[in-house]
Amino acid sequence: MSQEPEDTKPKLNLSIVYGESSITVKVRPTMTFAKIFQAACKKFEKEPGTLKFTYDGERVGAEDTPGGLNMEDGDQIDAHLEQVHQLYLPLLFDRI
């Protein structure tokens, strides 16, 4: 009986979807998402920090890992534009 050597660095294929575009990345379960997010922003032609990423409806942080989130091969991460709330102040000059 021959046994195949076990892969010491198993990798997951994760899909990142932004609108109509998507990319597939191959990652280790222990890799943090910081580099993955940078690559996704570059691919989607967005400035770093302008996208937020969610998995199963929960936000994914830059220091999270696929293993820590119990991700499996083929799982999908959704990318969304980060909304910045702006405070609206009415112009007081209109009332003078």
C-alpha positions in Angstrom: 0.0 0.0 0.0 1.4 3.4 -1.0 0.3 6.5 0.7 0.5 9.9 -1.1 2.3 12.5 0.9 0.0 14.8 2.7 0.1 18.4 1.5 1.8 20.3 4.3 0.5 23.6 3.0 -3.2 23.0 2.0 -4.7 25.9 0.0 -8.2 27.1 -0.5 -9.6 28.7 -3.6 -11.8 31.7 -2.5 -13.8 33.8 -4.9 -14.1 37.6 -4.3 -17.1 39.2 -6.0 -17.5 42.9 -6.6 -20.6 43.8 -8.8 -20.3 41.9 -12.0 -16.6 41.1 -11.6 -14.9 38.4 -9.6 -11.5 37.0 -8.9 -10.3 33.7 -7.5 -7.5 33.6 -5.0 -5.6 30.7 -3.7 -4.8 31.1 0.0 -3.5 29.2 3.0 -6.0 28.9 5.9 -3.6 30.8 8.1 -3.0 33.8 5.8 -4.5 37.1 6.9 -6.8 38.9 4.6 -4.7 42.1 4.5 -2.8 41.1 1.4 -5.8 39.5 -0.2 -7.8 42.7 0.2 -4.9 44.8 -1.4 -4.9 42.4 -4.4 -8.6 42.6 -4.7 -8.6 46.4 -4.6 -6.0 46.5 -7.3 -7.9 44.1 -9.5 -11.1 46.0 -9.1 -9.3 49.3 -9.7 -10.3 50.7 -6.3 -8.1 52.6 -3.8 -7.1 50.6 -0.8 -9.6 51.0 2.0 -12.5 51.9 -0.2 -14.0 48.4 -0.2 -15.4 46.4 2.6 -15.5 42.6 2.5 -18.2 40.3 3.9 -18.5 36.5 4.3 -21.9 35.0 5.2 -23.1 38.6 5.9 -20.4 39.3 8.5 -17.6 41.8 7.9 -14.2 40.3 7.3 -11.3 42.1 9.0 -7.7 42.5 7.6 -6.3 40.4 10.4 -8.9 37.6 10.0 -7.9 34.3 8.4 -9.8 31.8 6.3 -9.2 29.1 8.9 -10.4 31.4 11.7 -13.6 32.0 9.8 -14.0 28.2 9.0 -13.9 28.9 5.3 -13.9 26.0 2.9 -12.6 25.6 -0.7 -14.8 27.5 -3.1 -16.4 29.9 -0.6 -17.3 33.4 -1.7 -16.4 36.8 -0.2 -18.5 39.8 -1.3 -16.8 43.2 -1.8 -18.8 46.4 -1.4 -18.0 50.1 -1.6 -17.4 51.4 1.9 -20.0 54.0 2.7 -18.8 57.2 4.4 -21.5 59.0 6.3 -21.5 62.7 5.7 -23.1 65.1 8.1 -25.5 67.5 6.3 -25.6 71.0 7.8 -28.1 73.4 6.4 -26.7 76.7 5.3 -27.6 79.3 7.8 -27.0 82.0 5.2 -30.3 81.1 3.5 -32.2 82.2 6.6 -30.6 85.6 7.0 
